[in-house]
Amino acid sequence: MKNYLIIMFLFVSASFYGQKAEIKGKLTDETTLDPLAYATVVIKNSTNGVNTDLDGNYSISVEAGTYTIQFQYMGYITQEKTITLAKKETKTINVALASEHIELEGVVVEATRSKSRESALLIEQQRSSEIKQQIGSQELSRKGVSDVASAVAKTTGVSKQEGTGTIFVRGLGDRYNSTSLNGLPLASNDPEKKNIDLNLFSTDIVEYISIDKTYNARNSGDFAGGNIDIISKKHSGEGFFNVSVGSNINSNAVGEDKFRALSDRSFLGFSETKQPSNALNSFSFKNSTQTKNKSPYGMSLGLNGGKSFYFGKESSLNLFATLSFDNNYKFKEGVNRTAQAQNSFTKDLYMKSYEYNTNTTAMLNADYNINSKNSIKYNVLLINGSQEKFDEYTGYIRDITDRKDYYENSLVTRQNYKQDRLLVNQLLGDHKLNDQLDLNWGLALNNISAQTPDRQMYTLNKVKGSDSYEFSTNSRSDNNRYFEDLIENEVGANIAASYKFGKNSENLYNGKLTVGYNLRQKKREFKATQYVFQINADYNKDINPYALDNFFNQQNFSNGYFETYTFRGGANTPDALLPQTYDGDMTIHSGFANVEYQFSDRFSATFGARFETISQKVTWQTQLDSEKTSNTLEKNAFLPSLSLKYAVNDRNNLRFAASKTYTLPQFKERARFIYEDVTEIKVGNPDLYASDDYNADLKWEFFPTNDEVVSASVFGKYIKNPINEIVTASSSNDIGYVNTGDYGYAAGLEIELRKNLISFDDVNTNKITGGLNASIMKTYQKLDNEKVKRENKYISSAFTHENSSFTGASDFLLNADLSYIKEWGEKNLMATLSYAHFSDKLYSIGTEQSGDLVDKAFGMLDFTFKLKFNKNFGIGVNAKNLLDPKIERMQENLTQDVLVRSYKLGRNFSLSLNYNF
């Protein structure tokens, strides 16, 4: 790697510093005067050429002499100009290209306009025949956003669950949303989730993110909240190489006297994940039971490079590569309780949580333009994310510390390590067969490896009046080590042909018909083994909870201090080491047709229909079902969609959209598998089935200028047989998944405002801008105990209330930002203050007279400052969560609300340095 970087540095440096003369200028559309991004400017009969940047600007370095320059852009007439340059002379040539023909409104814009700039995305939003919401890399940089989960939470009606990458769109959580990369599906890294954790995706790989909150027949029908499509960054134009380094701290982590981290884990996030081969006959676990102290100062390193190669008049190869690593430390502490309806606690604990995260991302994009009508793209993306977490809980646990005459309190420690590795390979093609017929296709091969190797949990009781501890022996599982392994392979394939028709007297195509086929095939293999320790009472005394290696070791195992078991039995039980398993197999075949038609200069419509055949099979063998058991869910779905657009004038649009979709349960939700956490246990339900969803939107939007917008939307969603996570009516109060009632609905209002507030300079950029988006929402669902009892063999319910809002839904969301931007020469300065507010939202539905669990409202204030000293060097400063509010969860019982969780996240500060070679 080191030699490669040196070679690349020398190569790029030579290309920059060998300049003798310069040709520069700007390319625009002859009619609209819009800049033409990614147009080709090449010295005729040579390989010396560049692509224009986002604003249509270009610059070529040449030796002194006479040259003919070609200016080319897909769909435009090529121009040539001949000039003579002296040594070190600079000439400016601005060119306006004429279009070869006029396309259906919106088609050319989507194919050629850069989508990283805020203004470009707003122009596309205005011209599109469908309702769109997007956020580009320029806006992400301005707001100091570093991951995709935080990025989409900056858009209207979208929120993120604290501490996770789980996204809620219009009050609908993970199961109602979908995630894709370049229009092709992504696998999940979590056995409990449908979508991949968006925290894994660095914004370094992003050109823009599209959040589709209205349904189009081109997308998967498993959709109710939204589809989040990440469009990967690509390169064109002059070569570049960029290096960035940074550091970060969390005020809580650096404020803790000793930051406790897991032992025996890799600093880079690539650790040994195999479990011991003979853990029942010997103590052969490799990782320590104890923690070590770390200095909680994070860092980041990023390398980005791009280069374009030109072949003949029309062919070019554009390469973009990025490699980055970053880590961070977090610490939080506070109350963690489990309450009953009578406001008494089954668990009343004080929590300390230490967390260390890493992310390594590598991506290569190769974009080969064969000619002006054909192109092929290849993307490969590798992400490795890891999380080390040490949690310590001190206090009261019913059935463990009830011996109040003997025990003072209980202590639970939990070490958890997760490593997620995602590999994405994508091949995409775009072909213009003639003026009317286009063909595009895509193929994706995704692999996810998500592992939880050697999660450890120990439960001890402190003897009253002393510093001595004893292990809890309430059950074997009070002290355990757990190994979990998920492998998921997914194939996604898209092919679509578009035909323009209805040519009128002005040579405009009024219509476009698109037909296509999609395949999605997913296979998941999941296995888990829990090793539990039965403690010998004769040796269960004077235990040091901070030096458990002194107890759990081979010598004590041989001396009979403890024995090791799995759920099947001990060392003398045949097949005791066979893990609990569930396998998932899903195949979806889809065909669709979409018609766009321009009825007049003002009115256009898109009609779509999609038909899907779905087969989802789950096979499991667990402690609940020792024999292998299978369950298959099959569904045929016909999914119509409609989008209408009326352009009131050149700046105002009215839009309407309606559709039918569905929501599938997930693999693990239908497998009878038990997942244990410190404060909750989750169990799957084979009787779970799909919901049907009906969606409608009405939107007004106004574009005062190309980089300003004012919009308002009202939306409604009706969900038939909604799926929820509930506390089941059982002695153990497990959490299960059921279709909780016949129907539910969500309705709301969204507003967005983006405005240039003050301009200090009419020539150079020197301005203050502001943005605000907000959503007001009402969700409702009918709860039906009889329906749950009638439809489910394993689960029953006793809802406290007859109706409820949707879990994860905030009635009010707000994002606001204020930016100062100044550009002078090659220098620029940007400072942004941004605020996000989330109102109360339902975490879990109350049962058996216990109240709902509600996450209380809070707000977050962030500040970003970036300064570019010249074309090469810049710095950035981020300060996040400056207000540092309490994050609280309340149980809203009939007589009194009870605080069950409370902590602070701490303030995060980071500094970065960037250098362009």
MOFEN-V147390 format. One record per helix or strand of 2 or more residues. SS is the DSSP state (hx for helix, st for strand). FROM is the first residue (numbers start at 1). LEN is the number of residues. Records with the same first field share a line. If there is no record, write none. Layout:
SS->FROM-LEN / FROM-LEN
//
This chain:
hx->2-16 / 107-6 / 118-10 / 137-6 / 148-5 / 174-3 / 198-3 / 203-3 / 251-5 / 476-3 / 537-3 / 548-3 / 554-5 / 667-4 / 785-7
st->21-9 / 40-4 / 49-3 / 57-6 / 65-8 / 79-7 / 90-3 / 95-3 / 134-3 / 158-3 / 167-3 / 177-5 / 184-2 / 206-7 / 226-7 / 240-11 / 259-4 / 291-4 / 298-14 / 315-25 / 345-27 / 374-24 / 407-26 / 437-27 / 469-3 / 480-24 / 509-27 / 562-5 / 580-19 / 603-19 / 629-19 / 652-12 / 674-3 / 681-3 / 691-12 / 709-12 / 723-5 / 735-5 / 743-17 / 766-17 / 803-2 / 812-13 / 827-12 / 841-5 / 852-4 / 858-11 / 873-8 / 886-7 / 897-8 / 908-9
//
